[in-house]
Amino acid sequence: MKKLHWSLLKRIYRLRSRFGVYSRLDRDWLLDNRNWIDKQLIIRRPYEVDQLARCRQFIRDHKLQYFFDIGANFGLYSMLLSDEKNLLHLHAFEPLPRNAHQFGANLYLNGLDNRVTLHACALSDRSGQLDFFVDPNSTGVSTMLPAEMRSRQEAYKTSIQVESRVFDETFPLTGVRALIKMDVEGAELMALAGMSRFLANNLVVLQVETTPQTLDQVDAFMGQAGYRALGRLGADAYYGNI
């Protein structure tokens, strides 16, 4: 019955204009009723509730000052965690222009454009231009990895060039306490390799969405970096050195 309930709601909202502003979770959101993740919020279907609650707990328990939202999409995590008083600096990374523009609109709608810094780029192990493969029906699963594109040819119909940066070059910080949420659709090792110095020189908790193909490699990378596993929630693996 629950599946039928959510399916009916999706069909009802799909009859409306494609883009609209919705009030959800004490925020206003510009959302696209043709996009999979947007639809979860539109129909009020619980989405990553446990993960967000765990992020809040980490921030409060460890007095974390920085939040890095890597693969931010339209800004769900950054927008909802912006009210955490311990967080002094919030930085979000979203390379797909469509998502970044939508995220920027959401920040503006809620007066958070001075609270969250949005970087319209990818994070990787090298700076420059990268091919980015786009799924038009679910832009949140767009990816930098051509292997992913080849395995889902029908989904990834187009590719664009996006800017890539190295985290360590952008944030040469030491002695800070940070939370990193990473959702980069299979490119976890590329992003992690670019932040090796940051991970070594700061106290950090990470939430990393992994795939079956990358989980063991991510576990090994984090272990070698001196981080212990803090459990899992669904596809998200948690690590920390605090």
Kinemage of the C-alpha trace (Angstrom):
@kinemage 1
@onewidth
@group {chain A} dominant
@subgroup {mainchain}
@vectorlist {calphas} color= white
{ca met a 1} P 0.000 0.000 0.000
{ca lys a 2} L 2.833 2.421 0.753
{ca lys a 3} L 4.312 1.984 -2.721
{ca leu a 4} L 0.886 2.654 -4.247
{ca his a 5} L 0.523 5.756 -2.051
{ca trp a 6} L 3.864 7.225 -3.185
{ca ser a 7} L 3.192 6.287 -6.813
{ca leu a 8} L -0.168 8.062 -6.808
{ca leu a 9} L 1.351 11.180 -5.269
{ca lys a 10} L 4.073 11.258 -7.925
{ca arg a 11} L 1.460 11.039 -10.682
{ca ile a 12} L -0.621 13.831 -9.148
{ca tyr a 13} L 2.322 16.218 -8.813
{ca arg a 14} L 3.502 15.363 -12.311
{ca leu a 15} L 0.313 16.991 -13.632
{ca arg a 16} L 1.549 20.325 -12.288
{ca ser a 17} L 4.081 22.647 -13.886
{ca arg a 18} L 7.477 20.969 -14.021
{ca phe a 19} L 9.249 23.484 -11.776
{ca gly a 20} L 7.714 24.909 -8.639
{ca val a 21} L 8.552 26.300 -5.212
{ca tyr a 22} L 7.506 24.012 -2.362
{ca ser a 23} L 7.645 24.486 1.404
{ca arg a 24} L 9.133 21.349 2.937
{ca leu a 25} L 11.135 20.622 6.117
{ca asp a 26} L 10.955 24.271 7.235
{ca arg a 27} L 12.614 25.463 4.011
{ca asp a 28} L 11.456 26.706 0.624
{ca trp a 29} L 12.716 24.706 -2.350
{ca leu a 30} L 12.776 25.134 -6.106
{ca leu a 31} L 12.082 21.571 -7.266
{ca asp a 32} L 11.636 19.689 -10.535
{ca asn a 33} L 8.827 17.118 -10.492
{ca arg a 34} L 10.536 15.156 -13.301
{ca asn a 35} L 13.711 14.594 -11.269
{ca trp a 36} L 13.835 11.546 -9.011
{ca ile a 37} L 15.360 13.063 -5.862
{ca asp a 38} L 13.270 16.233 -6.133
{ca lys a 39} L 10.136 14.094 -6.284
{ca gln a 40} L 10.901 12.489 -2.924
{ca leu a 41} L 10.808 15.912 -1.296
{ca ile a 42} L 7.768 17.047 -3.289
{ca ile a 43} L 5.628 14.088 -2.177
{ca arg a 44} L 7.024 14.325 1.391
{ca arg a 45} L 8.527 10.850 1.215
{ca pro a 46} L 11.211 10.401 3.912
{ca tyr a 47} L 14.626 10.660 2.265
{ca glu a 48} L 17.952 10.118 4.068
{ca val a 49} L 16.325 11.072 7.366
{ca asp a 50} L 18.580 8.780 9.407
{ca gln a 51} L 21.706 10.033 7.642
{ca leu a 52} L 20.842 13.657 8.323
{ca ala a 53} L 20.107 12.877 11.967
{ca arg a 54} L 23.464 11.155 12.280
{ca cys a 55} L 25.227 14.156 10.739
{ca arg a 56} L 23.589 16.407 13.314
{ca gln a 57} L 24.706 14.090 16.102
{ca phe a 58} L 28.307 14.097 14.869
{ca ile a 59} L 28.305 17.905 14.621
{ca arg a 60} L 27.027 18.298 18.178
{ca asp a 61} L 28.996 15.501 19.844
{ca his a 62} L 32.333 16.536 18.315
{ca lys a 63} L 31.739 20.293 17.999
{ca leu a 64} L 32.503 20.219 14.300
{ca gln a 65} L 33.161 23.640 12.754
{ca tyr a 66} L 33.311 22.907 9.010
{ca phe a 67} L 30.877 21.094 6.745
{ca phe a 68} L 31.855 20.029 3.231
{ca asp a 69} L 28.958 18.829 1.064
{ca ile a 70} L 30.611 17.052 -1.869
{ca gly a 71} L 28.091 16.147 -4.554
{ca ala a 72} L 25.486 18.528 -3.164
{ca asn a 73} L 22.802 18.264 -5.881
{ca phe a 74} L 20.105 20.868 -5.089
{ca gly a 75} L 21.429 21.364 -1.573
{ca leu a 76} L 19.446 19.068 0.717
{ca tyr a 77} L 22.209 18.489 3.287
{ca ser a 78} L 23.666 22.007 3.263
{ca met a 79} L 20.245 23.629 3.507
{ca leu a 80} L 19.053 21.474 6.388
{ca leu a 81} L 22.312 21.515 8.356
{ca ser a 82} L 22.753 25.272 7.992
{ca asp a 83} L 20.925 25.797 11.308
{ca glu a 84} L 23.574 23.888 13.280
{ca lys a 85} L 25.198 26.554 15.471
{ca asn a 86} L 28.549 24.762 15.799
{ca leu a 87} L 29.108 24.962 12.049
{ca leu a 88} L 31.002 28.149 11.250
{ca his a 89} L 31.836 27.341 7.626
{ca leu a 90} L 29.704 25.436 5.104
{ca his a 91} L 31.048 24.652 1.632
{ca ala a 92} L 29.140 22.752 -1.051
{ca phe a 93} L 30.406 21.304 -4.345
{ca glu a 94} L 28.151 20.596 -7.314
{ca pro a 95} L 29.639 20.280 -10.819
{ca leu a 96} L 26.460 19.910 -12.903
{ca pro a 97} L 25.384 23.455 -13.886
{ca arg a 98} L 21.675 22.628 -13.757
{ca asn a 99} L 21.936 21.363 -10.176
{ca ala a 100} L 24.217 24.211 -9.109
{ca his a 101} L 21.775 26.830 -10.441
{ca gln a 102} L 18.907 25.116 -8.635
{ca phe a 103} L 20.964 24.963 -5.432
{ca gly a 104} L 21.790 28.664 -5.759
{ca ala a 105} L 18.085 29.474 -6.122
{ca asn a 106} L 17.317 27.441 -2.993
{ca leu a 107} L 19.957 29.312 -1.023
{ca tyr a 108} L 18.522 32.634 -2.191
{ca leu a 109} L 14.931 31.599 -1.380
{ca asn a 110} L 15.949 30.926 2.213
{ca gly a 111} L 18.389 33.772 2.745
{ca leu a 112} L 21.286 31.331 3.040
{ca asp a 113} L 23.464 32.631 0.207
{ca asn a 114} L 25.781 34.231 2.811
{ca arg a 115} L 25.731 31.127 5.020
{ca val a 116} L 26.697 28.428 2.479
{ca thr a 117} L 29.464 28.848 -0.097
{ca leu a 118} L 28.596 27.024 -3.321
{ca his a 119} L 31.445 25.829 -5.554
{ca ala a 120} L 30.221 24.889 -9.045
{ca cys a 121} L 32.913 22.281 -9.665
{ca ala a 122} L 33.864 18.671 -9.066
{ca leu a 123} L 36.502 17.433 -6.643
{ca ser a 124} L 39.047 14.958 -7.927
{ca asp a 125} L 42.735 14.006 -7.751
{ca arg a 126} L 43.659 16.569 -10.413
{ca ser a 127} L 42.632 20.043 -11.479
{ca gly a 128} L 41.369 20.858 -14.944
{ca gln a 129} L 38.442 19.845 -17.125
{ca leu a 130} L 36.724 16.463 -16.834
{ca asp a 131} L 33.988 14.696 -18.784
{ca phe a 132} L 30.788 14.489 -16.768
{ca phe a 133} L 28.085 12.017 -17.834
{ca val a 134} L 24.515 13.187 -17.243
{ca asp a 135} L 21.336 11.240 -16.534
{ca pro a 136} L 18.545 13.723 -17.451
{ca asn a 137} L 15.919 11.842 -15.423
{ca ser a 138} L 17.901 11.771 -12.207
{ca thr a 139} L 20.630 14.374 -12.296
{ca gly a 140} L 21.801 13.378 -8.824
{ca val a 141} L 23.326 10.179 -10.241
{ca ser a 142} L 25.360 11.915 -12.940
{ca thr a 143} L 28.967 10.799 -12.777
{ca met a 144} L 32.560 11.499 -13.760
{ca leu a 145} L 33.214 7.825 -14.462
{ca pro a 146} L 32.947 6.614 -18.052
{ca ala a 147} L 32.685 3.028 -16.779
{ca glu a 148} L 29.382 3.959 -15.150
{ca met a 149} L 28.251 5.570 -18.387
{ca arg a 150} L 29.033 2.417 -20.371
{ca ser a 151} L 27.052 0.221 -17.988
{ca arg a 152} L 23.937 2.395 -18.332
{ca gln a 153} L 24.056 3.614 -21.908
{ca glu a 154} L 20.358 4.494 -22.011
{ca ala a 155} L 20.583 6.620 -18.869
{ca tyr a 156} L 23.771 8.553 -19.609
{ca lys a 157} L 22.857 10.040 -22.976
{ca thr a 158} L 25.002 13.175 -22.816
{ca ser a 159} L 28.296 14.353 -21.409
{ca ile a 160} L 29.616 17.820 -20.647
{ca gln a 161} L 32.923 19.286 -19.562
{ca val a 162} L 33.098 20.449 -15.947
{ca glu a 163} L 35.797 22.057 -13.845
{ca ser a 164} L 37.658 19.804 -11.427
{ca arg a 165} L 39.614 20.955 -8.380
{ca val a 166} L 41.844 19.250 -5.815
{ca phe a 167} L 40.483 19.634 -2.290
{ca asp a 168} L 43.912 19.995 -0.674
{ca glu a 169} L 44.784 22.872 -2.988
{ca thr a 170} L 41.497 24.662 -2.239
{ca phe a 171} L 41.496 24.107 1.550
{ca pro a 172} L 45.072 23.969 2.949
{ca leu a 173} L 43.721 23.838 6.514
{ca thr a 174} L 45.196 22.323 9.668
{ca gly a 175} L 43.784 21.778 13.135
{ca val a 176} L 40.084 22.127 12.278
{ca arg a 177} L 37.158 19.846 13.090
{ca ala a 178} L 35.103 18.930 10.043
{ca leu a 179} L 32.255 16.831 8.692
{ca ile a 180} L 32.495 15.672 5.078
{ca lys a 181} L 29.483 14.245 3.270
{ca met a 182} L 30.462 12.689 -0.064
{ca asp a 183} L 28.050 11.462 -2.743
{ca val a 184} L 29.952 11.320 -6.034
{ca glu a 185} L 28.483 8.276 -7.771
{ca gly a 186} L 31.457 5.958 -7.919
{ca ala a 187} L 34.229 8.582 -7.986
{ca glu a 188} L 34.903 8.343 -4.246
{ca leu a 189} L 38.559 7.335 -4.580
{ca met a 190} L 39.297 10.212 -6.946
{ca ala a 191} L 37.826 12.728 -4.505
{ca leu a 192} L 39.466 11.148 -1.441
{ca ala a 193} L 42.873 11.067 -3.112
{ca gly a 194} L 42.658 14.823 -3.544
{ca met a 195} L 42.158 15.444 0.182
{ca ser a 196} L 44.900 13.252 1.684
{ca arg a 197} L 46.648 16.175 3.424
{ca phe a 198} L 43.403 17.511 4.849
{ca leu a 199} L 42.495 14.092 6.238
{ca ala a 200} L 45.942 13.782 7.829
{ca asn a 201} L 46.064 17.252 9.394
{ca asn a 202} L 42.558 17.668 10.795
{ca leu a 203} L 39.936 15.928 12.929
{ca val a 204} L 37.317 14.676 10.510
{ca val a 205} L 34.161 12.578 10.323
{ca leu a 206} L 33.114 11.394 6.859
{ca gln a 207} L 29.882 10.075 5.410
{ca val a 208} L 30.770 8.456 2.070
{ca glu a 209} L 28.178 6.940 -0.222
{ca thr a 210} L 29.824 3.894 -1.768
{ca thr a 211} L 28.965 1.443 -4.506
{ca pro a 212} L 29.497 -2.336 -4.297
{ca gln a 213} L 32.495 -1.816 -6.581
{ca thr a 214} L 34.154 0.846 -4.409
{ca leu a 215} L 33.300 -0.122 -0.813
{ca asp a 216} L 36.340 -2.319 -0.155
{ca gln a 217} L 38.675 0.200 -1.808
{ca val a 218} L 37.241 3.072 0.223
{ca asp a 219} L 37.567 1.009 3.421
{ca ala a 220} L 41.206 0.304 2.598
{ca phe a 221} L 41.969 3.942 1.739
{ca met a 222} L 40.436 5.212 4.969
{ca gly a 223} L 42.210 2.558 7.043
{ca gln a 224} L 45.568 3.524 5.553
{ca ala a 225} L 44.766 7.170 6.319
{ca gly a 226} L 44.349 6.266 10.006
{ca tyr a 227} L 40.549 6.408 10.122
{ca arg a 228} L 38.342 3.872 11.847
{ca ala a 229} L 34.988 2.667 10.527
{ca leu a 230} L 31.962 4.140 12.331
{ca gly a 231} L 29.313 1.896 10.806
{ca arg a 232} L 26.969 2.115 7.844
{ca leu a 233} L 23.507 3.395 6.964
{ca gly a 234} L 22.328 1.923 3.686
{ca ala a 235} L 24.932 2.770 1.028
{ca asp a 236} L 26.635 5.312 3.291
{ca ala a 237} L 29.826 4.341 5.142
{ca tyr a 238} L 31.096 6.415 8.094
{ca tyr a 239} L 34.704 7.001 9.142
{ca gly a 240} L 36.458 9.187 11.700
{ca asn a 241} L 39.749 9.972 13.395
{ca ile a 242} L 38.201 11.808 16.360
